Amino acid sequence: IMFPHPRPESIDFFERSISNHSKTRWLERLEDCRYVIHRKGLPSYEVLITDYYTLGLADYLEIKEEYPLIQGIVTLSNWNGYTHQAKATAKQQNVGIFIMSELLGALNWNEPHKYIKKDPEGNIVFFGKC
């Protein structure tokens, strides 16, 4: 599968951020953009990091076909996002789609795909494009 790979500085940021997260025991790189986050007191979590500007349903389905055991997909750049359809379909299949800040929150949850980012007033924050 060909998917947009993150820039080297984005990969470095991901690795540093995850390695320094309070729930991370260690970060294992399986291949180019695929990692297992071994967490303290919680199940390990396998993620694929990408650089989709807008990760859509077709993108999600291609990734899931290539990596059937993937548990999370992260589109790293700050301006990236995903569609409602991709996020909802992935969640139904127990897969999380995140931007980086969402992943950092989701790692605290036993089932990260159920994580929902909220603003200080309790409103859901969605990083989708449409």
N, C-alpha and C positions, 0 to 999 in steps of 0.2 A: 504494500500500500504506500502510495506517495501522499504525504500530508505535509503541511507547512511546518518545518522544523524551527524551533526558537533560535534566536541569535545566541552566540556563545555567552554574552554578558547576561542574557536572560536565564540561561541554564545555570550559570554561576550563582545568580541571585536565588533561583529556586533551591539549589543545593544548600546554600548558606542558610536560607530562611527555614527550610525544613529541618536541617541538622540542628539548628538552634531552637526549634520549637520545644516547648516544655513537655509535650507528649511523645516526642521522638526518642526512641532508644538508639536506633541507627538507621541510616538511609543506605539502601542497597541498590546499586545501578545494575539492572538486568541486561539492558542493551541501550543503544543510542539514546532514546528518549523515554524509556520505560524503567520505572523504579518500584521498589517495595519500601514502604515506610513502615518500619518495625516500631510499634508504639508501646509505651509503658502502660501496662494494665489494660490494654485494649487490643483487639485483633489487628494484625498487620493489614496494610492497605496498599493495593497495587494501582499505580497511576501512570498515565501516559501524558507527557507534556507536549504541547503543540503551540502553534502560532497562528491559528485561524483568526481572521479578523471577526468573522461571524461564523461560529460553529453551528451548522444546520443539521436537520434530521438526516439527510443523505450522508453527510460527513460522519455523524455518529454511527449510523448503520454500517458504513465501510470499516470504521475503526473496530466496532464490535465483532464484525465478521473476521477480521484479521487477528484480533486479540479477544477471544471469547471470554476469557477470565478477568478482563480488565474491570476494575472497580471504580475508577475515577479518571476523568479526562480534564486536564487543566489547559486553558488557553492563556498563555503567560503575559503578554504585553498589556499594559494598563488600558489601552484603548480597545482591546478585544472584548468579545462577548459571545452570545449564543442566542438561538431562537427559543421561544417558549416551547415549540413543538419538540425540539431536540431535548431540552431539559426535562419536559414531562415524560417523554418516551423513555429516556434513560432512567429516570426515577422509578418508573413502573418496572424496570428490569434490574432494580437495585444498583444502578450505576449513577455516580454523581458527575455532573458537568459543572465546572467551576472556573472563575477567574482566581488569581492567586490569593486575594484577601479572603475569599469565601473558603478556599481550601484550608487556610490557616485556622479559621473558625471551626470548620467541619472536622478537623483532626481531633477535636475534643469530644466528639460524639462517638458512641459505640457503632452506630450506623451512619457514617458520614454522608451518604446519599440523601438522608432525610434532613440535613442541615438547611436552615433558612436564615439568611442574613437579614437583620432588622436594624432600623435606625434607632436613635435614642428615644424616640416617641413610640417605638414598637411597631412601626410600619415596615412591611416587607420591602427589601431593597432587591430589585431585579436588574441584572447586568445584561439583559438581552437587547437585541437589536431590533426585533419586531415581534 
